[in-house]
Amino acid sequence: MNKTDAQIKAQFNAVRITKIRIADEVEILYEDPDGDWESGIKLPLDETHGAKNAPTPEFKNSLQDLAPAVCEICEWKKEEAATVNVSAISIKYKGEDQHKTMGVNITATKRLLKTKATMCFNTPYLPEDTKGGGAKLTPEAAIQVHLIIDEARKYLSGARAQMSLPLKDEKQTNILDMRKN
């Protein structure tokens, strides 16, 4: 039985995303809302498969848009966001049943200026909200995480950065008309 686009979208809207990574492959892990099962995808971005698996620019950019939050979490200057490359987030849901609080670890790399080396690191786990106080994601970072999750859901539903050919472009039509004469 083939599923419709709406059925596929509904299926992925019902799961909780637990990991999103874009590097040499796109990796998205997810679980059912009750935590009874886990699943996921890993799609290569190599020369053979890269074009058909490539994430949309919005998806890739949504991860990178966390770079300022990474600088804030790591207590670095805002200007250093340009040297940070965000590649993944790991998401945990803690709390009771329907009232689970989302929190994240962010995986990134940073170019080190003096040594010209690249440092790979994870931020500390920070929840979206804390009832008893303590460190938490900024509201801007929490919104960005939700945007990343939305982009991951779109990817799971089939959104890709595919090339399209302008088959109905006027200039192309005119060139074809000229060839007929």
N, C-alpha and C positions, 0 to 999 in steps of 0.2 A: 504494500500500500504506500503510495507516494504522499508525502505530507505537503500541504500548501505552505506558502511563505508565511501566512498568518499563524499556522500551527507551529512552524519552526520558531518564529519570533516569540510566541507565547511560551514555548518550551524553555527557551533560554532566558526569558524574563522571570521564570519561576525558580531559577537556580541562584545560589550565592557564589559569586566569583571569589576564589581564594588566592589566586596568583595570576599575575599578568607580567609577561616578560617579552621584550622585543630585542633581539640581538642577532645571532646567526640563524635564529628561528623564531617563530611566533609561538609562545607557549601560554595557554590559558587553562587554568585548573578551576574546577567548580564542584559544588556539592549541592545536594538537595537541601531545602530550608530546615529539615529536621536533623541533618547531619548523618543520615542513614547510609548514604553512598557518596562516592567521589568519582569524578571522571575528568577528562580534559583532552586537549589537543596539543600537538607539537607539529608545526609545519615548517619545513626548511625554507630558508631564503637564499639558497645557493643559486648558481647560474642556471641550473636545470629547472628548478621549481620556483625561483624567486618571483617571476612575473605573475604567476597565478596565485601565489600565496601572499604577495606584498600587502601590508596593511595600508589603509588610507592615510594620506598625510595628516588628517585630523587625529587619527589614532596615535600615530608616532609623535606628533606634536603635543598631544595631551599628556604623555609621560614626561616629555622634556619641560613642559610648563610647571612641573613640580620642582625644578631646580632652585628657584628662590626659596621655597619652603625648606628644601634640604639645607641651604645656607643658614636659614634661621634656626633650624633644629640643631645644626652643628656649631652654631654661634660664630659663623663667618660673616664677613661683610657682604652686603647685597651684590656688590659688583663682581664677586667671585662666582656668581651663578653662570657666567659665561664659560667658566672652566669646568663646570659640572655636567656630566652626561647621565641622565636617569635612564636605566634600562629595565627596571622591574619594580613591582610592588607585591608584597605578600600581605594578605588580608586575613585577619582572624576576627571571629565573632564571639564575644564573651558575654555572659549574662544568662538570664532565665528565658527560656522558650521564646516568646514573641517579643521580648524586650532586650534582645541581644544588641550590644554595642559593638560597632565596627572599629577596628584599629589597624594600623599598617606599620610595616617596616619598608623602607624605601632602599633599593639597591642602586648604587650609582658609582661612577668613576670620576676622578678629578685629576686634571693635569697639574702636576707639581712644577712650579716655575724654575726653581733652582736646579733640581736634579733632572728635569725634563722627563721624568717618569710618570706613570699613571698609577694612581692609588685606587683600589677597588674597596668599597665599604658598604655597610648597612647602617641605616640610622637606627636609633633605639625604637622599640615598639611604642607607638603613641596612639591612644584611643581617640575616637572622634569626640567623645564626651566623657567626663569623669564626674561621678556623683559626689565623691568625697574629696574633690580637689586633686591637685597634682598636675603633672605635665599632660598636655593634650595637643592634638592638631589645632592649628589656627583655623578659624572659620573658612578662610580662603583655601587652605590646603585641603580641608574636608570636602569643600565643593569641588575642587579639582580632582580628588580621588573619585568622587561620584561621577564626574564627567569621563574619567578614564574607564570606569566600570561600564558606563553607557556605551562607550566606543568598543569595548571588548564584546559586549552583547551584540552590537551591530556586526562585528567581525564574525562571531559565532553564527550569526544569521546569514552570512554570505557576503558582507560588504568587503570589497577589496579595491586596491588602487590599480585597476586594470586600464590598459590603454584602450582608447576607442578611436575608431576611424571616422572622420567627418564625411560620411557617405552622401549626405544631402547638402553639402556645402555648395554655394552658388559658383564659386570659382572652379571647383572640381567639375561641376556639371558643365560649365562653359568649356573647359578643356576637353571634356569628352565630346561635346557637340562639335568642336573644331575638328576632332579626329574623324568624324563621320563625313566631313566634306572633302 
